[in-house]
């Protein structure tokens, strides 16, 4: 398990950087013979800050054109020119704007906090230029995806469409997930705020960040002291830790609840089954449709990770050979989408319905009107306990039984919740802790698609706990193919903006759905395996269950072991191409 958690640290370390994907396309820099280039544009806002940008126009095109805007925090003039040239080559004004405080901006970097205003200030500037036809489309991944949604919070009339890839949500996907603060991105604030570009040296000091996590883990110190253990103050982390609720601080950065009602422009979202930030990308989609049922919002999702989603996949992902049909070209689809919106072109051929997803193992794209309709049937699998052990049963247990789990939260010899999918296919998994629930073998092949969602019921002796779930296919050959996982804090299960502590000794109901959506063709003879656990490892703050602010709890708060009685009324719900009677 320790080996896999180290891989988690290395893999998630890059989450939300969005840095190298475009360089893989090997574009040449624009030349002044064929392009009009301005790489030092200064955009002065009405409220006193100045942003920098690169603008590239191709000679010989109409005088006025729509603009393709890419807004990012990872300032790099060479990359900006490549991005802008690509847009110009496809018949648009190519514009790459730097976030506040980056590149030529004289102001102070402030990740996430001002994009709602700053991106719209860039759009204001664009539409006043002589070469603008008054229309703007935005695109890009991770932070750039977040920036598009931030702009849409107060939708500018000139913004006609957005194409966010793996879009981040500050406070939901990072630096915490479902209200659990993660340490894998600890260095990110230094990386983007230490200078006007990016601090690659500090970002790539993997030994330092590994030692910091392990030293904090061994020390038993409060999570909010982790920068003291590192030896350098991290003021951004401390600011974020002061907002453990998804409160007004986070809500101000993107559309929240009824804000989505007014987002009436077409949207194309792209993400992956193995994208670390998928919960954010799909939260935007769910909330958009919740508050605006008539939204024109499309999704492309397949077997991609955070970086792979931004280019269209890689052939071999974390030990899994990706289906050939899943390999697409994200940029090409983006600009075909722009042509559809701005030039009356054809819609990209992949978009046959609102949800467009590749079925792993079937080498086939499928199309559905919503996430909940990715499959024809929904099956509830109950976490059952019998004389033969624990099972994942499609039949509701006739008798309520409680299954016991005990965790010493002060113990530092064992890691709990080995959830990160690297590699995706494993020969064996850690079985030293957690509860394991397995179905009967499938009597025929079937696809399983959608989110890992459901409801847990438990009685605990403390006021809170952080829950982990991992879903696998056990193949007929005995391999473990990881399908999805969930991590979340029980006290925020109903409302991530308001903590509601559990009552010791009382039955608690914990609903969950912000997991990883997936789609996979399961073989005849395959079984589903669900691993239920508590999150306790060096890669996230440790919830000791006192009810105090978790980042302030220390190992001295561990007290008696966490005692959990999991109820057999707990279940997960999965979409399937067959009903339960046909499946078993």
N, C-alpha and C positions, 0 to 999 in steps of 0.2 A: 504493500500500500504506500509506503514512504516513497518508493520509486515513482509511482503514478502521481503523487502529490507534487513531487519535484517537477515532473513534466507539466503539471498544472501551472506552476509558477512561471516556467519558461514560456509556455504557450499563451497564457492569459496576460503575461507581461506586456505583450504587444497590442493588446485589445484597445481599440479606439484610436490607434495612431494614424491609420489611413495614410501611410507615408510612401510606401514603395510600389504600390500596385500599378500606378500609371507608368512608372519608369519601365515596367516590363514590356510596354508596347513599342519601345525603341524608336520614338519619334525624333525627327531632326528639328533643330531650332529654326524658327522662322527667319527668313532673309528679307532685307529691305527692298529687294527688287520686286518681290511678289506680295509683300505685306506692308501695311502701315503699322508700325510698332511703337507703343509707348509703355515702357516698363517702369515708369516713375510717376504715375498718376497720383496726385494727392487730393483726397476727397474731404473737404472741410464741412462738418455738420453744423446745423443750426444751434446745437447745444454744446459746441465748443471743443469737440475732439476731432482728430484728423485720422483718416484711414488711408492706406496705400493700396494701389491696384496696378495690374498689368492689363492693357487693352491691345488686342491684335485684330486688325481688319484685313481681309484679303482684297487686293486690288482687282478691279474689273468686275466687281459685284455691284448690285444696285446701291444707290446712295444711302438709303435707309433700310435697316434690317432689324429683326428681333435680336435680342441679346441672350446669350447663354452664359449664365453667371455661376461661377464656382467660388464659394466662400470658405476659407479654411484658416486654421491656426498654425499649421506646420509650414511656416513661411520658407520658401525656397524659390528664388527668382527663376532659376533654370526650369524647375518643374512648372511654375506658373506660365512661362512662355510656351512650354509644350502643351499644357492644357488649353491655353487660349488659341494656339495655332490649330489644334484639333477641331475646336469649335469653328474657327474661321474657314477651315478646309471643308466644313460641312454646311457652309452657307449662313453662318451666324456671326455676330460680333462676339468675339471671345473675350471674356472678362474674368479675371481671377482677382478677388479682393482678399486682403489680409485682415485677420481679426484685429481688434483694438490692441494697440501696443506692439504689434508685430511688424517686422521688416522696416519700412520707412515711417511708420506711425510714431510720433513723439510721446504718445501717452503710455500709461502703465497697462500691461496685460492683465486681463481679468476674465479667466475662462468661464464661459457660459452666461455670465451675469448681464451682458448688455446686447446680445445678439438680437433681441426683439426690436430694439431701436436701431442698432448699427446696420443690420442687413437692410432694413427698410430705408435707411439714409443712403446706402449705396444705390438702391433701386431708384430713389428720388433723383440722385445724380445722373444715373443712366438715361432716364427718360427726358432729361433736359439737354442731352447732347444732340448735335446736328445729325449724327449718323443713326440715331435711335428711331425706330418706328413706333415707339411707345409701349412695346411688349417685351416682357422678360420671362425667361424660363430658368429654373435653377436645377442643379444636379450635383451629385457627389456623395461620398460615403462617410460614415462614422460621424466625426465632428461636423463635416459638411452637410450630412443628412440632418443632424440636429439643427444646424443653422437655418435650413429651409423651413422646418416646422416652427422654429422661433419666429421667423419672419411672418409665417401664416397666422400667428396668434392675433395680430392686428393686420389683416390682409390688405396689402397694397393693391390698388386697382390695376396697376401695371403688371403684377405678378400673375401670369396666366396658367402656369403649371409648375409642379415640382417633381423631381425624380430622386427621392432619397434612397441610398443604399445603406443597409445596416445602420440605420439612424439611431443615434444615442439619445437617451433621456437622462439628463442629470438627476440623480436622486432615485432613479428606478433601476437602470441597468448598471450604472456606476456613479460614484464610488461605492454604492451599496446596491444589492439586489434583493428585492422584496424585504427591505429594511435591515438587511445584514451587511455590515461594512466589510468589504474585501480588501486584502492587502496586496493583491497581485498588481495593482496599478499605482501602488504607493508613490513611485518615482515620477509619475506623469506630470504632476504640477511643476516640479523642477524642470522637467524636460521642455515644457512649453512656456515657462515664465522666466527662466534664468537669463535669457538674452532675446534679441529681436528675431532670431531664427529658431533653431532647436538645439538643445544641449545633448548631442548624441553621446558624448563621453559619459555623462552621468546616467543616461538612459541605458547604456550598454554595460554598465558595471554590475553584471549579474551576480558576481560573488558578493558584493556589498549588500544587495537586496536579499539574497538568500540567507546570508549571515544575520541580517537584521531580523528577518522573520523568525529564524530558528532561535536567536537569542531572546527575542520577545517571548516566544512560546515557552522556552525553558525558564524564563524569569518569573512567570506568573504575574507580571505587571499588568496594570490596566491598559487597554488598547490605546487610550489617548496619550500614553507615555511612549508609544513606539518610536516617535521621532527623537525622544531623549535617548533611547537605546541606540538609535542610528547615530546620534551625536550632532545632528543638525536640525534646527527647528523647521517644521513644515506648517506654516501658517494657513495654507489652503486646506490641508487635511483637518486642522483644528477647527476651522470655520465650518467645514462640511460636517464634522462630528457633532457640532452644536445644533445640527438639524437632523436628528434621527427620525423624526416624523417626516412624511412627505408634505411639508407645510408650505406656507405662503412663499418662503424663500425659493423652494424648488418649483412651485406652481407658477411663479412669475416668469419662468424661463421658456416655457413652451405653452401651446394651447392646453387648457385644462377644462375638462367637463364641457360646459355649454359653449366654450370658445369654439369647439369643433363644429357647432351648428352652422357657423357662418363661413366655414371653409368650403366654398362651392366650386373650386377649380379642380380640374382633373389631376389625379395623383397616380404615379406608378412607383410602388415600393418594391425593393429587391432585398432579400436576405437569404440566409442559409440554415439548414438543419443544425449545423455545428458552428454557427455564429455565436460567439460568447454574448453578444448583445442582442440576440434575437428577441428577448422579452421586451426590449424597448421598441424595436421596429414594429412588432405586432401589436403593442399597446396603442401606438398611434392609429393603426388600422382599425382595431376594435373600437376605440373611442370615437373615431371618425364616423363609423357606421352606427354606433350607438346613438349619437346625437344628431347625425345627419343620414338617415336611412337611404336617401336618394343620392348619396355621394357617388361620384365616378372615381372610385379608388381601386386600382388593380394591384395584384401581388404576384411576383415571381419568386418562388422559393424552391430550393433544391439542395443537393448534398455539397454545400459550400461552407467554409469557415468565414471568419470575419474579413480576411483579405481576399479569399477566393470569390466571395459574393461580388466584390468590386471589379473583378475582371471576367467573371463568368465560369469560375471553377478551375480546378487543376485535376489532371488525370488520376493522381494517386494521393489520397488525403488520409493522413494519419493511419496508414496501413490498410485503407479501404480503396480498392480499384473502382473509381467512379464510373457509372454507366456512360457510354460515349454520347448518348443523346442529351445528357445533362450538361455537357460542356457547351456554353453559349458565349456570346461576346456582349458584355454589359454595356460598353460604350456605344457599340453599334446599335443596340436596341434603344438606348437612350436617345440618340439622335434621330432614329426612325420615329420614336415617340414625339420628339419635337416637331418633326416634319408633319406628323399626324395632327398635332395641335395648331401649329403656326402656318402650315403650307397646304392644308387640305390633302395631305398624303394618306396612304393606307396605314391602318393601325398595325403595329408589329404582329407578325403572324402567330407568335406564341400566345398572344392574349386572346384566347378564345372564350374566356369567362373571367369573372373578377378574381378568382383564386386559381393560379396556374402552378402546378406542383409536379415534380418528377418523382416517380415511384421507384425507390432504390431496389435493385434486383430485378425489376421488370423492364428497365430500359425504355420507359414510356412516360410521356407527359400526360397528365390528366387535368381537368378543368372543372371548377365548381363555383357556384354562386356565392358561397360563404365558407368560412373556416369550419363551421359546424356541419357543412354538407359535403365535406371531402370524401366521405364514405356513405353508403346507403344505410348502414345499421350502426347503432351505438350499443355497446355492451358494457354493463357494469360488472366488474370483477371485484369480489369481496375478499378482504384479507381474513381468511378463515383459518381456524385451528381445529385439527382432528386428532384422533389417536395416532395417525400416521405422520403428524407434523403439521406445518403450516402450508396452506395452499392458496392459490389465487383462483377463486371459484366463480363461475358465471351464475351459480345458484346462491340466492341469499340464505345465509345460515339460519336454520330454524331455532337455534339456541344462541343466546348472547354469551360469549366467552371473552375473558380478558387475557391477553398475552403479556407477559412481564418482560420488561427490559430495565436494566440497571446500568448507570454510567457514573463513574467516579470522575467528576469534572476537574478535580485537582491532579489527576494522574497525567503524567507526561510521557509515558512509555508507549501509549497506543494512540494512533490517529483514527478518528471516526469520520465516516462519510467520504469514501473514495469515489467521487462523482464525476471527475473531469474526463471526457471521452478522448483520451490519448494514450494508447491507440484506440481506435473505434472498435476493432475486433481483437478480443483477448482470448488467450488459451485458458486462462484461469483468472479468477477475481478474488479479492480479499474476502475471506469468510470468517475472519477473527471476531467481528462484531457486527451488529445489526440483525434485523429479522428478514428472512428470505421467504418469499411467497411465489410458488410456481404453478402454472396451469398444467392441465393434461396436454399431451401432444395433439397438435392440430391433425385432423384426419384428412385434410386436403389443404392445398396451398390457398392463401388468402392475403389480401393487403390490409395493413393496419395504418391508419393515418390520423393526424390531428394532434392536439395537445394532450400531454399527460395531465389530466385533471381529475378532481374527485373531492372526497371529503374524509377526513380522519376524525376519529373519536377516541378520546383518551382521558385518563385520570392521572394526574401527576401530583407529586408532593411539593412542587415549587410553583412559582407564579408565571413562568415563561420557559420556552425552549425554542431552539432553532432546528427545524426539521429538514431532513434531506431524503429525497426519493430518487432512485435510479431504475430505469426500465431497460431490460435487455431482451433480445431474442436469443434463446439457447438453440443453436442449430442442431440438426440431426447428427452432425459430426462432433458436437460437444463444445463448439466455440461460443463465445459470448459477444454478440453484436449489440453495441450500445445504441439505443434508440432515442432516449430522452432523459432529462433529469430536472428536478425541482429543488430549489433551496429557498427557504423563507422562515420568517419569525412568526411564531404562533399568535402572538399578541396583536399582530397587524393583519391577521387573515381576513378580517371583514372590511377594514379601512386602513390603507397604508398611511393616511394622514393623521390617524388618531390611535394611540396605543390603548388596548383593552386587555388588562392582565388576566391570566387564568386564575381560577380559585382553587387552591390546593385541596385535593380530596374530592373535587366535584368534576363530573363528566363535562368535558369541553368538546365542542365541535369546531373543526378547523378546515374550512373549505380552501381549495387551492386550484389555480389554473394558469398562473404565469410561469409556465415551464417552457420546454422546447418543443415546437411543432415539428413533426416528422412524417414521412411516408415510406413504407417498406413492404415489399412483397415477402411474406414469410412462407417458408417451404412446408410441404407436408412433413409431419413429424417434428416440426419446431415447437418450442414451448416459450411462453412469456415468463420472465422472471422479474419480480419487483423487489428491490432492496429498500427497506425502511430503516432510517437511522437518525441519529442526532449529529449535528455538525459540530465537530470539535477537532481542530487541526490548526497548523500555523498560518493558514491562508485566509482567515477571517477572525473577527472579534469573537470572543467566547461568551456565550450567554449563560451566566451562572444561575439565573432564575430567581434572583432576589426581588426583582421588580424595579430596581434602581436603573439609572441610565446605563446601558450595557457597556458602553465604551469606558465607563468609570469603574466597573467591577474588576476586582482582582482575584487572584487565586485564593485569597483569604475569605472570599465570599462563597467559595465552593460549598462549604458546610457538608451536610450529609449527601450521600450519592443521590443523583436524580433517579427517582423511581417512577417508571411509566407503566401503566396498564392500558395497552392498546386494545380497543374494542373490535370485535368481529363485525360490527355494523359499519366499519370503515370500508371505503371502496375507492377504486379508480374507474374512470369511464373512458373508453377508447372507441374511435370509429373503426369499423371493419366492413369489408366487402361482403361478408357472410354473417348470418345471425348465429347466435350461440348454438342452436340445435344443429345447424349444418356444420359448425366448426369442430365440435367435439363428438 
